[in-house]
Amino acid sequence: MVPKTILIIEDLIDLADSLEDILTLKGYRTLKTLTGKEGLEAALHQKPDLILLDLRLPDMDGVELLKKLLTDTWGQTAKVLFLTASDFSSESAPELNIAEEDIIHKSRCGIKDIVSNIERKLNTNQDNTSD
């Protein structure tokens, strides 16, 4: 079985490295970028199974990156989880239709919680593909 690919777009290098390490140990293939521009390019080129997207990046915020991603046909169906240290909620950008359960608040969870959310998101709609 081919491992699922997760793109980590996170500017905090320690967090990005920790996520990369634990996801690799769990059998995932990982890609990592530290800026929004690099992350958007990697997403569109590599088409990962899931994008873990920090909302505060040095060159563009995650909302702007998501808007650009949604202009691409593949990007419209991409699975994205959002990492934030702010009080961002699904109501912060209603036009993007972000589900509250897809927003991970860094201050409220640890690495294991992030991995659990990744596994939940990757398994979403998986059973509906045979219809």
C-alpha positions in Angstrom: 0.0 0.0 0.0 1.3 3.4 -0.9 1.7 5.7 2.1 -0.4 8.8 2.3 1.4 12.1 1.7 1.1 15.0 4.2 2.3 18.4 3.3 3.3 20.4 6.4 3.2 24.2 5.9 4.5 25.6 9.2 7.0 28.4 9.9 7.9 27.2 13.4 10.8 24.9 12.5 10.7 22.9 15.8 7.0 22.2 15.4 7.4 21.3 11.7 10.3 19.0 12.5 8.4 17.3 15.3 5.3 16.8 13.1 7.5 15.5 10.3 9.3 13.0 12.6 6.1 11.6 14.2 4.2 11.3 10.9 7.2 9.6 9.3 7.2 7.1 12.2 3.5 6.5 11.7 4.2 5.5 8.1 3.2 8.7 6.3 5.3 10.3 3.5 5.9 14.0 4.5 6.7 17.2 2.7 7.6 20.3 4.6 7.7 24.0 3.7 8.3 27.0 5.9 6.5 29.7 3.8 3.1 30.1 2.2 4.6 30.5 -1.3 6.6 27.3 -1.1 3.7 25.5 0.5 1.3 26.6 -2.3 3.8 25.5 -5.0 4.4 22.1 -3.2 0.6 21.5 -2.8 -0.2 22.2 -6.5 2.9 20.2 -7.8 2.8 17.3 -5.4 -1.0 17.0 -4.7 -0.7 15.6 -1.2 -3.4 13.6 0.5 -3.6 16.2 3.2 -2.3 19.7 3.9 -1.5 20.8 7.4 -1.6 24.5 7.1 -0.4 27.1 9.6 -2.6 30.2 9.4 0.3 32.6 10.2 3.1 32.4 7.8 5.8 35.0 7.1 4.9 35.7 3.5 1.1 35.1 3.3 -1.4 33.9 5.8 -3.1 30.5 5.5 -6.5 32.1 4.5 -4.8 33.7 1.5 -3.1 30.5 0.6 -6.3 28.6 0.8 -8.1 31.1 -1.5 -5.3 30.6 -4.0 -5.5 26.8 -3.6 -9.2 26.9 -4.3 -8.7 28.5 -7.7 -7.1 25.2 -8.8 -9.3 22.2 -9.8 -7.4 19.8 -7.6 -7.2 22.4 -4.8 -11.0 22.6 -4.6 -11.0 19.0 -3.3 -7.8 19.1 -1.2 -8.1 18.0 2.4 -6.8 20.8 4.7 -6.3 21.0 8.4 -5.5 24.4 9.9 -3.0 25.1 12.7 -3.4 28.4 14.6 -2.2 30.1 17.7 -4.9 32.7 17.4 -8.6 32.7 18.1 -9.4 31.9 14.5 -12.7 30.0 14.0 -14.9 28.9 11.2 -16.7 32.2 11.4 -13.5 34.1 10.8 -13.7 33.4 7.1 -17.2 32.3 6.3 -16.7 32.5 2.5 -14.2 29.6 2.7 -16.7 27.2 4.4 -14.1 25.9 6.9 -15.4 23.3 9.3 -14.7 24.0 13.0 -13.3 20.5 13.5 -10.6 21.3 10.8 -9.1 24.1 12.9 -6.5 22.9 15.4 -5.5 25.4 18.1 -1.9 25.0 19.0 -2.4 26.1 22.6 -5.1 23.5 23.2 -3.5 20.4 21.9 -0.3 18.4 21.6 1.4 16.5 18.8 -0.7 13.4 19.5 -3.9 15.4 19.1 -2.7 16.8 15.8 -1.9 13.3 14.6 -5.4 12.1 15.7 -7.0 15.0 13.7 -4.8 14.1 10.7 -6.0 10.5 10.8 -9.6 11.6 11.2 -9.4 13.9 8.2 -7.7 11.3 6.0 -10.4 8.8 6.8 -13.3 11.3 6.1 -15.3 10.2 3.1 -13.0 7.2 2.5 -15.9 4.8 2.9 -18.0 6.8 0.4 -15.7 6.3 -2.5 -17.2 2.9 -3.5 -20.7 4.4 -4.2 
